[in-house]
Amino acid sequence: MKIAVGLSGGVDSAVAALLLKREGHDVTGITMKLWREGRYMGGERDACFGPGEAEDIAAAESFAAKLGIGYRVFDCSEEYEKIVLDYFRRERTAGRTPNPCIVCNRNMKFGMLPKLAEREIGFDKFATGHYARIVERDGRLAIARAADEGKDQSYFLWGLSQEQIARAMFPLGALSKGEVREIAREAGLPMADKQDSQDFYSGDSNELLDTEDRPGDIVTTDGKKLGRHRGYWHYTVGQRQGLGIGGGTPFYVVRVDACRNEVVVGRREDAVSSSLVVRDFNWQGIAETAEPVTGFVKIRSTGRPIGPVTLENGVLRASCDLFGVAPGQSAVLYGEDGTILCGGIIEK
C-alpha cells in the first residue's frame, strides 16, 4: 500500500513511518511548512508554530533519508494564516478560548496537506503519529480513544469527516508513549527522547493578535475590584494561576468580558456548570439526530470523559459538575466504549 505519513520531526510521526515501512508499505514523508520568516518573532518554547520549524523539517528530512523513504515539504503558510491564525484572532479578541489544534487538524493536517500531496505523489492512505484509533460503528467511521489514556489525542480529531477518517491511519493507537520511545531508541532514531510540543505558539500571543497590552480590571462577580490584568485575551474560564491578586481563598476566572475589558473571578463553585450550549456539530460515531443522546463528555483535552451526560437540541446536561466550561472550546461526546459520537463548539 502507498502511504503518505505526516512527519513533524518528532518521535511519534517518525515511529509511525518506521512501523509502516517495516510492514512493507511504500512510505513517503510529507510535512507542512507553516512559519514565515519576518512575519512574527516567535520564541524559544517547543511549539507547533514558531521559528524552530526549520530544525524540525531538517530532522524529518534526515530521518526520511535514513529510513530510505521519499520526503516532500509543502508550503502551507499562507493558508495557515488565513484559516488557523485568523480564527485564533477572532476568538481571542471576542473573549473566547480558541482551540487552534482542532481547526488545524480538520482544515490543514487532514485537509490541505493530503490534498497537496495527492497531486504530487498520490497515495492510498494518510498516516500520522496521533494517539488515537479508528473504529467502525453501525456502518460509520469514528475516532476512538487510544490505548495510552495519558497521551490520547482523540479530542483534537472530533472535527474529521467520514471521508477524512476513511483515508486516515494511526499506527500508534494501540501503543503507549513509553513503547514508542523504546522503538525509536532501538532503531537509533535521534528524536527518541525529544520533548513533545506543548504549546500552539512559541512566542507571546500579542504578536499573533497584532496588539499591545490593554490593561483592565480583575473584578469579582459582585463588581469588587481585586487587581489589574494586561489584556483580557490572556485569560480563560477556570484559570487560577497567574491572576496576581494575592493569597487567601483562591479565585478562578468565571467570565471574560471583552466589551468591558474585564476579567471576572469568583470561588471555584462559581466556575462550575451542569449544562452548556453547543453549536457547529460534527457527527462521527452516530448519524445526526434530534433524539436525546447519552454519553460522556470532555470539555478540554486533558483527563477522561466524564458523565453521564445527555445531549438534546444542542444543550448538553450533565449529572455531575463541569468545571471551567470555556466558550470557544470543544465539547466532545464519547460512547461508553471510548468512541466519539459527536463534537461541537461550546457557545455558553
BELLINRA-V925332 format. One line per field, one symbol per residue. ss: DSSP state (A for helix, B for strand, O for the rest). psi: psi as a letter, one per 20 degrees, with the letter a starting at -180 (. if undefined). burial: 1 if it has 16 or more other C-alpha atoms within 10 Angstrom, else 0. A space follows every 10 residues. Layout:
ss = ???
psi = ???
burial = ???
//
This chain:
ss = OBBBBBOOOO AAAAAAAAAA AAOOOBBBBB BBBOOOBOOB OOOOOOBBBO OOAAAAAAAA AAAAAAAOOB BBBBBOAAAA AAAAAAAAAA AAAOOOOOOA AAAAAAAAAA AAAAAAAAAA OOOOBBBBOO OOBBBBBOOB BBBBOOOOOO OOOAAAAOOO OAAAAAABBB OOOOOOAAAA AAAAAAOOOO OOOOOOOOBB BOOOAAAAAO OOOOOBBBBB OOOOBBBBBO OAAAOOOOOO OOOOOOOOOO OBBBBBBOOO OBBBBBOAAA ABBBBBBBBB BBBOOOOOOO OOBBBBBBOO OOOOOBBBBB BBOOBBBBBB BBBOOOOOOB BBBBOOOOBB BBBBBBOO
psi = qopppopiir hghghggggh ghijqopppq qpohpopigr gaaiqorhor iihghggggg ggggghikrr pqppojhghh ghgghhgggg ggijjrornh hggggghfgj egghgghhhg hqrhqoqrkq nrrpqpoljq qqqrqrhnhh jpjhhijiiq rhgghhiqqn ijhjqrhghg hgggghikph jhjpqqpiqg qiapihghil rrqnqaqoqr hjjpphaqri phijqqpipg qjhkkabbpq qqphqonhgi lqoprarhhi kpqiqqpqrl qppfiqqpqi qpppbqqpjr hqrqqrbqqp ppkjpppqir poploophrq oppqrhjjpp grrappg.
burial = 0111111111 1111111101 1000011111 1111110000 0100111111 1110011011 1011001010 1110010001 1011101110 1101111111 1111111111 0111011000 1010111111 1111100000 1111111110 1111111111 1101110111 1110011001 1011000010 1100000001 1110100110 0000011111 1000000110 1111111111 0010000000 1111110100 1111111101 1100111110 1111110000 0011111111 1001111111 1001111100 0111111111 1111100111 11111110
//
